[in-house]
Amino acid sequence: MQKEMADNVDIPEIIVPVLKALADPNRLRIFAALLRGTSCSGWLTEELGLPANLLSHHLRVLREVGLVQDRRDSVDGRWIYYQVDVVVLALIHQWLSTFLDPDRAALQPRLCGPEVAAKGSNNPAANFVWETTTI
């Protein structure tokens, strides 16, 4: 069933920075580790094999885009715990689920240019053959 797709997609402000942040393989690995639960930098450093300064940089980027929250230990403030912000995660999940829904993909071509004239049809899409690829 084909759903109508608006010409102008409403993209929440948070989406582009989040996608840019997650485009880095190390940040993606850190975020995946935090999806398994709240953690401190010591565990993340050991788990992911990243130097502490690099981990700190990536955690800062994830915090700045809103994917990760941090809090200091109530007993010893030198310890910082990191966790995924589930409210932001839910927003991103909802938007991406809608945006990347396969039912939104218009399979009827909108041909233009020389190919339309070469087909010689008033309905150029009627003669269009699309090759599909199996993944």
C-alpha positions in Angstrom: 0.0 0.0 0.0 1.5 3.3 -1.1 1.3 6.2 1.3 1.3 9.8 0.1 4.6 11.5 0.8 4.8 15.3 1.4 7.2 17.1 -1.0 8.7 18.9 2.0 9.7 16.6 4.8 9.5 18.2 8.3 12.8 17.4 9.8 13.1 18.2 13.6 16.2 20.3 14.4 17.7 17.5 16.4 17.8 14.9 13.6 20.8 16.2 11.5 23.2 16.8 14.5 22.2 13.3 15.9 22.9 11.6 12.5 26.2 13.4 12.2 27.2 12.4 15.7 26.3 8.7 15.1 28.1 8.7 11.7 31.4 8.4 13.6 32.1 4.7 14.2 33.5 5.3 17.7 30.5 7.3 18.8 28.2 4.6 17.4 30.1 2.0 19.4 29.9 4.1 22.6 26.2 4.7 22.1 25.6 1.0 21.5 27.4 0.2 24.7 25.3 2.8 26.6 22.1 1.2 25.2 23.1 -1.8 27.4 22.9 0.4 30.5 24.3 3.3 32.5 28.1 3.2 32.7 31.1 5.1 33.8 34.0 6.2 31.6 36.4 3.6 33.1 34.2 0.7 32.0 33.6 2.2 28.6 37.4 2.8 28.1 38.1 -0.8 28.9 35.1 -2.3 27.0 35.7 -0.3 23.8 39.5 -0.1 24.0 39.5 3.7 23.5 42.0 6.1 25.2 40.3 8.1 27.9 40.8 11.4 26.2 39.2 10.1 23.0 36.3 8.6 24.9 35.8 11.9 26.7 35.7 13.8 23.4 33.1 11.4 21.9 30.9 11.4 25.0 30.9 15.2 24.9 29.7 15.2 21.3 26.9 12.7 22.2 25.9 14.8 25.2 25.8 18.0 23.1 23.4 16.5 20.6 21.2 15.2 23.4 21.7 11.5 23.0 23.5 11.0 26.3 23.0 12.4 29.8 25.6 12.4 32.6 25.5 12.6 36.4 28.1 12.7 39.1 28.3 10.0 41.7 26.6 11.2 44.9 29.3 9.8 47.1 32.4 10.7 45.1 31.8 13.5 42.6 34.9 12.5 40.6 33.0 9.6 39.1 30.6 10.4 36.2 27.9 8.1 35.0 26.6 8.2 31.4 23.3 6.9 30.1 21.1 7.2 27.0 18.5 10.0 27.1 15.4 7.8 26.4 13.1 10.8 25.7 15.4 12.0 22.9 15.9 8.4 21.7 12.1 7.9 21.5 11.7 11.1 19.4 14.5 10.1 17.0 13.1 6.5 16.7 9.6 7.8 15.9 10.8 10.2 13.3 13.2 7.7 11.6 10.6 4.9 11.7 8.2 7.2 9.8 10.8 8.7 7.5 12.4 5.3 6.6 9.2 3.4 6.2 9.5 1.3 3.0 5.9 2.0 2.2 6.8 5.7 1.6 9.1 4.8 -1.3 7.4 5.9 -4.5 8.1 3.2 -7.0 6.3 4.9 -9.9 9.1 6.9 -11.7 8.9 10.6 -12.4 10.7 10.6 -15.7 11.9 13.8 -17.3 14.4 14.9 -19.8 15.5 13.1 -23.0 14.3 9.7 -21.8 10.7 10.9 -21.8 10.9 12.0 -25.4 12.7 8.8 -26.4 9.9 6.7 -25.0 7.4 8.5 -27.2 4.5 7.9 -24.8 2.1 10.3 -23.2 2.6 8.3 -20.1 6.4 7.7 -19.9 6.1 5.6 -16.7 4.0 3.0 -18.5 7.1 1.9 -20.5 9.5 2.1 -17.6 11.2 -1.1 -16.4 13.0 -1.0 -13.1 15.6 -3.6 -12.3 15.4 -4.8 -8.7 18.4 -5.8 -6.6 18.2 -8.5 -3.9 20.2 -7.9 -0.8 
